[in-house]
């Protein structure tokens, strides 16, 4: 689905996922690794402030990925 949105609508899409090999297999172009399967975009075990910090980091990484020109599948780790 993410490939078609990018291809047909020209809208960059970022997939935040915990199982990166699956995202590579299905063809996601911009991939941001998530935290863990039960909490892909947060870390509730680190407390409210730690969780908020992790969510902010992932969101900022996703924004950077959206604005980055790519030629092939790219994993944005930092």
N, C-alpha and C positions, 0 to 999 in steps of 0.2 A: 504494500500500500504506500509506504513512504517513497519508494522509487517512482511510482506513478504520479504522486502529487508533485514531486520535483520535475519529472519529465513533462507532464501535461500542463500543469499550472505554473511551473517555473518558480515555485515557492520552496526555499530551502527547508529541509526537515531534519531535525535532530532526534535520534532515538536514544533515550536513556534506558539502558538495560543491564541486568546483572549477568546475563549469560551471553557474553560478547560473541563466542563462536556461532551461536544461532543467528545473531544479527548479521554476521558476515555471510552466513549461508543464505539467508533470505534476501540479501542484497541491500541492506541499509547503507546509505552513503556516508552519513555523519553519525558516529557512535560515541556516546559518552558512557563509560562504565558506571553502573550504579553501585550502591553500597552492598546490599544483600537481598536475597529473594523476598523475604517477608517485608523488607523496607527498602525498595530500590532508590528512593530519593530522600533518604533521611537516616538518622542514627539515633533512635529514641533511647538507646541504652546509655548514651553520653549525656543525658539530661536535656532539659529544654534549651539551654543556651548552645550546647554542643550540637544538638539536632538542628537548630536554626542555622548555625554556622555551616554545617555540612550541606544543608539545603541550598543556602546562598552560594556556596562554592560550586555545586552542581549546576545551578541555574546560570551562574556567570560563565561556566565552561560551555554550557549549551548555547548561550548567546554568542560567545566567541566562535563556536563551531558554525553557527548559522551565518555568520558574517565572513567566514573564511572560504575563499575560492578553492575548490578541490578538483582533482582530475580522476581520482579513484577512491575507493572506500577508505575512510580515514577514522582512526580511533583517537579521540581527544582525551588523553589521560591527565594532562596538566594544563 
